[in-house]
Amino acid sequence: MSLMRQTLLWCSENRWMRTHVPRLWFVRRAVKRFMPGESVDDALGEAEVLNGAGIGAILTQLGENLADTADAVAVVAHYQGVIDTIASRALDAVVSVKPTQLGLDHDVETAYRNLAAIVEVAQARRNVVCVDMEQSSYVDATLDVVHRIRDSYHNIGVCLQAYLRRTADDMGPLLERGIGVRLVKGAYAEPADVAFPTKRDVDANYFALAERLLESPASAGHLRPAFATHDPVMVQRIRDTAGARGVGLERYQFQMLYGIQRELQTTLVREGCGVMVLLSYGEAWYPWYLRRLAERPANVWFVAKSMVKG
Ligand SMILES: Cc1cc2nc3c(=O)[nH]c(=O)nc-3n(C[C@H](O)[C@H](O)[C@H](O)COP(=O)(O)OP(=O)(O)OC[C@H]3O[C@@H](n4cnc5c(N)ncnc54)[C@H](O)[C@@H]3O)c2cc1C
């Protein structure tokens, strides 16, 4: 394990730091750059601002790997409430949930029932639910749950990670069934037999998968192919390819994290592309942010660059 990774993990678990670091003004300011606030109201308020700028919002409550499946009851109720609020305020927004926040660590059946309960409310509100993809050890169970949900509901999408060697095989069945796909490069530390170790190979696979997504019969609205990347070169390649193949701007979308590549987001909206921005909220941000950074130390540079560049 690299020194950087060890240090970040130590910081994420250190009790003194967990209590004190989040209170430091410059840390809060740095985090505010990537999170409008800790409460769901902060995120909903920002969603309204984004909507005003022509950008859709993806809302996600921080937290994963529940200690007890009973804790998932509150998570389900929370997301159902958020979906109700999105409808009552007529926001252009969806929720995105982590399967381990719904009990996947404990039991696939529990995760399935919890996700179905959220998807059902979303269907009644004419909205969709996106499912995040976590470490590679969860991919089989996550796809299994998503496919089972699709047997009963149409309003479901899932994230696929281009760094995984298996993703080319996972994508076909999802597209055939009209399940929305959000394509990312992947954020976790994975062994080389599971994930492409070099950025060059990940980028090449991302583009190959993006081409397949563009060719797929388009799912509509928020379920249309979503290219979740801040990589301006990749964004341009995808736009050029779509243009050359006559794939209209309404048939795909770009997604980015709150606070990153704001200028690119604005430019894409101005040029007629669909853009959605993911807003994280919740009190669990300190360990969450550090663990995310530790899982892929390259992301430290990613965050630092954004702080400097704005
Ligand atoms: C909406 C959304 C949802 C996601 N969901 C998941 C998920 O469910 N599971 C998962 O594993 N991962 C998820 N991710 C994270 C994703 O896997 C990547 O770790 C993350 O997006 C970084 O990869 P990248 O493609 O943006 O760019 P990278 O390959 O890291 O960087 C490529 C280039 O992009 C530009 N760039 C990148 N970051 C910045 C920055 N901070 N400021 C300015 N320019 C920058 C630079 O030009 C850089 O050279 C999600 C990301 C988004 C945006």
The ligand as an SDF file (V2000), in Angstrom:
LIG
                    3D

 53 58  0  0  0  0  0  0  0  0999 V2000
  -21.8610   11.9410  -11.9200 C   0  0  0  0  0  0  0  0  0  0  0  0
  -20.7560   11.0110  -11.5170 C   0  0  0  0  0  0  0  0  0  0  0  0
  -21.0730    9.8200  -10.8980 C   0  0  0  0  0  0  0  0  0  0  0  0
  -20.0550    8.9210  -10.5360 C   0  0  0  0  0  0  0  0  0  0  0  0
  -20.4080    7.7070  -10.0020 N   0  0  0  0  0  0  0  0  0  0  0  0
  -19.4480    6.7850   -9.7750 C   0  0  0  0  0  0  0  0  0  0  0  0
  -19.7890    5.4750   -9.3470 C   0  0  0  0  0  0  0  0  0  0  0  0
  -20.9670    5.1260   -9.1420 O   0  0  0  0  0  0  0  0  0  0  0  0
  -18.7720    4.5750   -9.1750 N   0  0  0  0  0  0  0  0  0  0  0  0
  -17.4480    4.9050   -9.4090 C   0  0  0  0  0  0  0  0  0  0  0  0
  -16.5750    4.0440   -9.2700 O   0  0  0  0  0  0  0  0  0  0  0  0
  -17.1130    6.1630   -9.7720 N   0  0  0  0  0  0  0  0  0  0  0  0
  -18.0590    7.1060   -9.9670 C   0  0  0  0  0  0  0  0  0  0  0  0
  -17.6880    8.3650  -10.3830 N   0  0  0  0  0  0  0  0  0  0  0  0
  -16.2450    8.7640  -10.3440 C   0  0  0  0  0  0  0  0  0  0  0  0
  -15.4730    8.3590  -11.6000 C   0  0  0  0  0  0  0  0  0  0  0  0
  -15.2980    6.9630  -11.6160 O   0  0  0  0  0  0  0  0  0  0  0  0
  -14.0630    9.0160  -11.6600 C   0  0  0  0  0  0  0  0  0  0  0  0
  -13.3080    8.6100  -10.5470 O   0  0  0  0  0  0  0  0  0  0  0  0
  -14.0370   10.5080  -11.6870 C   0  0  0  0  0  0  0  0  0  0  0  0
  -15.0820   11.0390  -12.4520 O   0  0  0  0  0  0  0  0  0  0  0  0
  -12.6710   10.9770  -12.2800 C   0  0  0  0  0  0  0  0  0  0  0  0
  -12.4930   10.5220  -13.6240 O   0  0  0  0  0  0  0  0  0  0  0  0
  -12.6620   11.4820  -14.8940 P   0  0  0  0  0  0  0  0  0  0  0  0
  -13.1440   10.6620  -16.0290 O   0  0  0  0  0  0  0  0  0  0  0  0
  -13.5740   12.6080  -14.5290 O   0  0  0  0  0  0  0  0  0  0  0  0
  -11.2740   12.1160  -15.1720 O   0  0  0  0  0  0  0  0  0  0  0  0
   -9.7490   11.6170  -15.0150 P   0  0  0  0  0  0  0  0  0  0  0  0
   -9.4000   10.5070  -15.9370 O   0  0  0  0  0  0  0  0  0  0  0  0
   -9.4620   11.4430  -13.5500 O   0  0  0  0  0  0  0  0  0  0  0  0
   -9.0540   12.9210  -15.5450 O   0  0  0  0  0  0  0  0  0  0  0  0
   -8.9810   13.1870  -16.9620 C   0  0  0  0  0  0  0  0  0  0  0  0
   -8.9450   14.6770  -17.2300 C   0  0  0  0  0  0  0  0  0  0  0  0
  -10.1780   15.2830  -16.8060 O   0  0  0  0  0  0  0  0  0  0  0  0
   -9.9140   16.6050  -16.3410 C   0  0  0  0  0  0  0  0  0  0  0  0
  -10.2170   16.6830  -14.9210 N   0  0  0  0  0  0  0  0  0  0  0  0
  -10.3990   15.6490  -14.1060 C   0  0  0  0  0  0  0  0  0  0  0  0
  -10.6230   16.1090  -12.8800 N   0  0  0  0  0  0  0  0  0  0  0  0
  -10.5810   17.4490  -12.9180 C   0  0  0  0  0  0  0  0  0  0  0  0
  -10.7420   18.4590  -11.9570 C   0  0  0  0  0  0  0  0  0  0  0  0
  -10.9570   18.1760  -10.6830 N   0  0  0  0  0  0  0  0  0  0  0  0
  -10.6450   19.7370  -12.3290 N   0  0  0  0  0  0  0  0  0  0  0  0
  -10.4020   20.0280  -13.6040 C   0  0  0  0  0  0  0  0  0  0  0  0
  -10.2180   19.1050  -14.5710 N   0  0  0  0  0  0  0  0  0  0  0  0
  -10.3120   17.8280  -14.2290 C   0  0  0  0  0  0  0  0  0  0  0  0
   -8.4510   16.8590  -16.5560 C   0  0  0  0  0  0  0  0  0  0  0  0
   -8.2830   17.4500  -17.8120 O   0  0  0  0  0  0  0  0  0  0  0  0
   -7.8660   15.4470  -16.5300 C   0  0  0  0  0  0  0  0  0  0  0  0
   -6.6410   15.3580  -17.1880 O   0  0  0  0  0  0  0  0  0  0  0  0
  -18.6830    9.2710  -10.7540 C   0  0  0  0  0  0  0  0  0  0  0  0
  -18.3720   10.4830  -11.3660 C   0  0  0  0  0  0  0  0  0  0  0  0
  -19.3690   11.3390  -11.7510 C   0  0  0  0  0  0  0  0  0  0  0  0
  -18.9890   12.6190  -12.4240 C   0  0  0  0  0  0  0  0  0  0  0  0
  1  2  1  0
  2  3  1  0
  2 52  2  0
  3  4  2  0
  4  5  1  0
  4 50  1  0
  5  6  2  0
  6  7  1  0
  6 13  1  0
  7  8  2  0
  7  9  1  0
  9 10  1  0
 10 11  2  0
 10 12  1  0
 12 13  2  0
 13 14  1  0
 14 15  1  0
 14 50  1  0
 15 16  1  0
 16 17  1  0
 16 18  1  0
 18 19  1  0
 18 20  1  0
 20 21  1  0
 20 22  1  0
 22 23  1  0
 23 24  1  0
 24 25  2  0
 24 26  1  0
 24 27  1  0
 27 28  1  0
 28 29  2  0
 28 30  1  0
 28 31  1  0
 31 32  1  0
 32 33  1  0
 33 34  1  0
 33 48  1  0
 34 35  1  0
 35 36  1  0
 35 46  1  0
 36 37  1  0
 36 45  1  0
 37 38  2  0
 38 39  1  0
 39 40  1  0
 39 45  2  0
 40 41  1  0
 40 42  2  0
 42 43  1  0
 43 44  2  0
 44 45  1  0
 46 47  1  0
 46 48  1  0
 48 49  1  0
 50 51  2  0
 51 52  1  0
 52 53  1  0
M  END
$$$$
